[in-house]
Amino acid sequence: MIANPAKLAVFIVSLALGACAPTNAPALEGSLFAAEPGPALRLPDRLREISGLAVSPDGRLFAHDDEIGVIYELNAADGQIVKSFALGEETVTGDFEGLTITPAGEFWLTTSKGKLYRFREGADRANVPFERFNAGVEDDCEVEGVAYSASTESLILACKRGYGRDMEDVAALRVWTIGGGAATAWGETRRDYAAAAQVSRFQPSDITIDPGTGRILLLSSGNAALIELSPAGDVVSARALGGRRHPQAEGLAVLPDGSLIISDEGRNDHALLSRYARIP
């Protein structure tokens, strides 16, 4: 259940979906996506510490670095870098954890402490100006992902872990109204996601919203897992993704054809990009 059903009943990102690609991949009960991904793409060395993913209104895929404010446009078909641009004349640094793009083309980048950067897309190798905001969650939780809600003009922050005894091993979401005060709770804090996905612990590493259905998609990194929530916050589908296939799942996004794409940080090897086909 969500905290304010009247305001937060439906989250739909205004990104047009293309026709779903046909697939013979096996279905998973309740899920929008195939049970298994296609072959993983190895990403360039520059993306070894890839973190969040986001899709622009015109369907292009973007990613960001974990420690420096650099944004990369990626070719989703082969994983190659199309271009990159940086925040600020002297590139900003921080613990960057999530990226989202509004229908108007505004980029939002969050740090683990809920410091938010708003900026516009830049040309290749450009340095772009930015605005900085504070979601007011620094003493509440560690942020690991962000998604834009077009219906409420707000950002949904996914907390990897909360602070305080009552927040241990809890998956919590926070809602920050753009330009407003401190973020507030979205729905109930949840301890049952791990059991639903049959993993030992579920700690969100990214969040996105499926534009076709309004489902909220949550990714867990350490114990690789995916939760699909209805717009009202009910679990529709939950699965373990497999640690060998996803050694450190950090980002997810829905592509224009409706497929799901997940990025894995490289650790001591190349970072990976995996694609789960849409189930018609």
C-alpha positions as CSV (number, residue, x, y, z in Angstrom):
1,M,0.0,0.0,0.0
2,I,1.3,3.5,-0.7
3,A,1.2,6.4,1.7
4,N,-0.9,8.7,-0.4
5,P,-3.0,6.6,-2.9
6,A,-4.7,9.7,-4.4
7,K,-1.4,11.3,-5.3
8,L,0.8,8.3,-5.9
9,A,-1.7,5.9,-7.5
10,V,0.1,5.6,-10.9
11,F,3.7,6.2,-11.9
12,I,4.1,6.4,-15.7
13,V,7.1,7.8,-17.4
14,S,6.3,9.5,-20.7
15,L,8.6,7.4,-22.8
16,A,7.0,5.9,-25.9
17,L,7.4,2.2,-26.2
18,G,8.1,0.7,-29.5
19,A,6.6,-2.6,-30.6
20,C,7.7,-5.5,-28.3
21,A,10.3,-7.7,-30.1
22,P,9.1,-11.2,-30.6
23,T,10.9,-13.8,-28.5
24,N,11.0,-17.5,-27.9
25,A,12.5,-17.0,-24.4
26,P,10.6,-18.8,-21.6
27,A,8.2,-16.7,-19.6
28,L,8.3,-16.2,-15.8
29,E,4.9,-16.1,-14.0
30,G,3.7,-12.6,-13.5
31,S,6.8,-10.9,-15.0
32,L,7.0,-8.6,-18.0
33,F,10.3,-10.0,-19.0
34,A,11.9,-13.3,-20.1
35,A,13.2,-15.7,-17.5
36,E,16.7,-15.6,-19.0
37,P,18.7,-12.8,-20.7
38,G,20.4,-12.9,-24.0
39,P,24.3,-13.1,-24.2
40,A,25.9,-10.4,-22.0
41,L,27.9,-7.6,-23.6
42,R,31.3,-6.7,-22.3
43,L,31.6,-3.0,-21.8
44,P,34.7,-0.9,-22.4
45,D,37.3,-0.4,-19.6
46,R,36.1,3.1,-19.0
47,L,32.8,1.7,-17.7
48,R,34.2,-0.8,-15.3
49,E,32.6,1.1,-12.4
50,I,29.3,1.6,-14.2
51,S,26.4,2.4,-11.9
52,G,22.9,3.6,-12.9
53,L,21.2,3.4,-16.2
54,A,18.5,5.6,-17.8
55,V,16.7,6.0,-21.1
56,S,16.1,9.4,-22.8
57,P,12.7,10.4,-24.2
58,D,14.0,9.5,-27.7
59,G,15.0,6.1,-26.6
60,R,18.8,6.4,-26.1
61,L,20.6,4.6,-23.3
62,F,22.7,6.5,-20.8
63,A,24.9,5.4,-17.9
64,H,27.1,7.1,-15.3
65,D,30.3,6.4,-13.4
66,D,30.3,5.6,-9.7
67,E,32.8,8.2,-8.5
68,I,33.0,11.0,-11.0
69,G,30.2,13.1,-12.6
70,V,30.6,11.7,-16.1
71,I,27.6,10.6,-18.2
72,Y,28.0,8.1,-21.1
73,E,25.6,7.5,-24.0
74,L,25.8,3.7,-24.8
75,N,24.8,1.7,-27.9
76,A,22.5,-0.8,-26.4
77,A,23.1,-3.2,-29.2
78,D,26.9,-3.6,-28.7
79,G,27.7,-1.8,-25.4
80,Q,30.0,0.7,-27.1
81,I,30.3,4.3,-25.9
82,V,28.7,6.8,-28.3
83,K,29.8,9.9,-26.4
84,S,30.4,11.2,-22.9
85,F,30.1,14.5,-21.1
86,A,30.9,15.8,-17.6
87,L,29.2,17.8,-14.9
88,G,30.9,21.2,-14.2
89,E,34.0,22.9,-15.6
90,E,36.0,20.9,-13.1
91,T,34.3,17.6,-13.1
92,V,32.5,17.0,-9.8
93,T,33.2,13.9,-7.8
94,G,31.0,11.9,-5.4
95,D,29.4,8.6,-4.6
96,F,27.0,8.6,-7.5
97,E,24.4,5.9,-7.4
98,G,21.5,6.6,-9.7
99,L,20.4,8.3,-12.9
100,T,17.0,9.2,-14.3
101,I,15.8,11.4,-17.2
102,T,12.5,13.3,-17.4
103,P,10.2,13.4,-20.4
104,A,11.4,17.0,-20.9
105,G,15.0,15.8,-21.1
106,E,16.2,16.8,-17.7
107,F,18.9,14.5,-16.3
108,W,18.9,13.8,-12.5
109,L,21.9,12.2,-10.8
110,T,21.8,11.2,-7.1
111,T,24.6,10.4,-4.6
112,S,24.3,7.9,-1.8
113,K,23.4,10.8,0.6
114,G,20.5,12.0,-1.6
115,K,22.4,15.0,-3.1
116,L,20.7,15.6,-6.4
117,Y,22.2,17.1,-9.6
118,R,20.0,18.4,-12.4
119,F,21.4,19.2,-15.8
120,R,20.9,18.9,-19.5
121,E,22.6,16.6,-22.1
122,G,25.9,17.8,-23.4
123,A,27.8,17.2,-26.6
124,D,30.7,14.7,-26.7
125,R,33.4,15.7,-24.2
126,A,31.5,18.8,-23.1
127,N,31.3,20.1,-19.6
128,V,27.7,21.0,-18.6
129,P,26.4,23.3,-15.9
130,F,24.2,21.8,-13.2
131,E,22.0,22.7,-10.2
132,R,22.3,20.9,-6.9
133,F,19.5,19.9,-4.5
134,N,19.2,18.0,-1.2
135,A,16.5,15.4,-0.7
136,G,17.0,15.5,3.0
137,V,17.7,11.8,3.5
138,E,21.3,11.8,4.6
139,D,20.4,10.8,8.2
140,D,17.6,8.5,7.1
141,C,19.0,6.0,4.5
142,E,21.7,5.2,1.9
143,V,20.3,6.0,-1.6
144,E,21.2,3.6,-4.4
145,G,18.8,4.5,-7.2
146,V,16.4,7.2,-8.5
147,A,13.4,7.2,-10.9
148,Y,11.2,10.0,-12.1
149,S,7.4,10.0,-11.6
150,A,5.8,12.1,-14.4
151,S,2.4,11.9,-12.7
152,T,3.5,13.6,-9.5
153,E,6.6,15.5,-10.8
154,S,8.7,13.8,-8.1
155,L,11.7,11.6,-7.8
156,I,11.5,8.2,-6.2
157,L,14.6,7.3,-4.3
158,A,15.5,3.6,-3.5
159,C,17.3,3.1,-0.2
160,K,19.9,0.3,-0.1
161,R,19.8,0.4,3.7
162,G,18.1,2.5,6.4
163,Y,19.7,3.9,9.5
164,G,18.4,2.8,12.9
165,R,17.4,-0.5,14.4
166,D,13.9,-0.6,12.9
167,M,15.4,-0.1,9.4
168,E,17.9,-3.0,9.2
169,D,17.4,-5.2,6.2
170,V,14.5,-3.1,5.0
171,A,13.8,-2.1,1.4
172,A,12.5,1.5,1.6
173,L,11.5,4.1,-1.0
174,R,11.4,7.8,-0.5
175,V,9.5,10.4,-2.5
176,W,11.1,13.9,-3.2
177,T,8.9,16.5,-4.8
178,I,11.2,18.5,-7.1
179,G,12.2,21.7,-5.5
180,G,10.5,20.8,-2.3
181,G,11.6,19.9,1.2
182,A,12.8,16.6,2.7
183,A,11.7,13.4,1.0
184,T,8.9,11.4,2.6
185,A,8.2,7.7,2.8
186,W,6.6,6.0,-0.2
187,G,4.4,3.1,1.1
188,E,5.5,0.6,3.6
189,T,9.1,-0.4,4.4
190,R,9.4,-4.0,3.3
191,R,11.3,-6.9,4.7
192,D,9.6,-9.6,2.6
193,Y,11.2,-8.8,-0.8
194,A,14.1,-11.2,-0.1
195,A,11.7,-14.0,0.7
196,A,9.7,-13.3,-2.4
197,A,12.8,-13.4,-4.6
198,Q,14.2,-16.4,-2.6
199,V,17.5,-14.6,-1.8
200,S,19.1,-14.0,1.6
201,R,18.9,-10.3,1.5
202,F,17.3,-7.7,-0.8
203,Q,19.1,-4.3,-0.9
204,P,18.0,-2.1,-3.8
205,S,20.8,-1.0,-6.1
206,D,18.5,0.8,-8.7
207,I,14.9,1.6,-9.5
208,T,13.0,2.4,-12.7
209,I,9.4,2.6,-13.8
210,D,8.1,0.6,-16.8
211,P,6.5,3.1,-19.1
212,G,4.0,0.7,-20.5
213,T,2.4,-0.5,-17.3
214,G,3.6,1.9,-14.5
215,R,5.2,-1.0,-12.7
216,I,8.0,-0.1,-10.3
217,L,11.1,-2.3,-10.9
218,L,13.6,-2.8,-8.1
219,L,17.1,-4.3,-8.6
220,S,19.2,-5.8,-5.8
221,S,23.0,-6.1,-6.2
222,G,24.7,-8.2,-3.6
223,N,22.1,-10.9,-3.8
224,A,21.1,-10.4,-7.5
225,A,17.3,-10.2,-7.7
226,L,14.5,-8.3,-9.4
227,I,11.2,-7.2,-7.9
228,E,8.3,-6.0,-10.0
229,L,5.7,-3.9,-8.1
230,S,2.3,-2.8,-9.2
231,P,1.7,1.0,-9.2
232,A,0.0,0.5,-5.8
233,G,3.1,-1.2,-4.4
234,D,2.1,-4.9,-4.5
235,V,4.6,-7.5,-5.5
236,V,3.6,-8.8,-9.0
237,S,6.8,-10.8,-9.7
238,A,10.0,-11.6,-7.8
239,R,13.0,-13.6,-8.9
240,A,16.7,-14.3,-8.1
241,L,18.9,-13.4,-11.1
242,G,21.9,-15.5,-10.2
243,G,25.2,-14.3,-8.9
244,R,27.3,-15.8,-11.6
245,R,25.3,-14.1,-14.3
246,H,25.0,-10.8,-12.3
247,P,28.1,-10.5,-10.0
248,Q,27.2,-6.9,-9.1
249,A,24.0,-5.7,-10.6
250,E,24.0,-1.9,-10.3
251,G,21.6,-0.4,-12.9
252,L,18.5,-1.2,-14.9
253,A,16.3,0.5,-17.5
254,V,13.5,-0.3,-19.9
255,L,14.4,0.1,-23.6
256,P,12.0,1.4,-26.3
257,D,11.2,-2.1,-27.4
258,G,10.0,-2.9,-23.9
259,S,13.0,-5.1,-23.0
260,L,14.9,-4.8,-19.6
261,I,18.6,-4.0,-19.6
262,I,20.8,-4.5,-16.5
263,S,24.3,-3.4,-15.9
264,D,26.9,-5.1,-13.7
265,E,29.9,-3.4,-12.3
266,G,33.2,-5.0,-13.4
267,R,35.0,-5.4,-10.1
268,N,38.2,-7.1,-11.4
269,D,36.9,-7.8,-14.9
270,H,34.8,-6.0,-17.6
271,A,31.5,-4.6,-16.7
272,L,28.5,-6.3,-18.3
273,L,25.2,-5.3,-20.0
274,S,22.5,-8.0,-20.1
275,R,19.1,-7.7,-21.9
276,Y,15.9,-9.5,-20.9
277,A,13.4,-9.6,-23.8
278,R,9.8,-8.4,-23.3
279,I,7.2,-11.1,-23.0
280,P,4.3,-10.3,-25.4
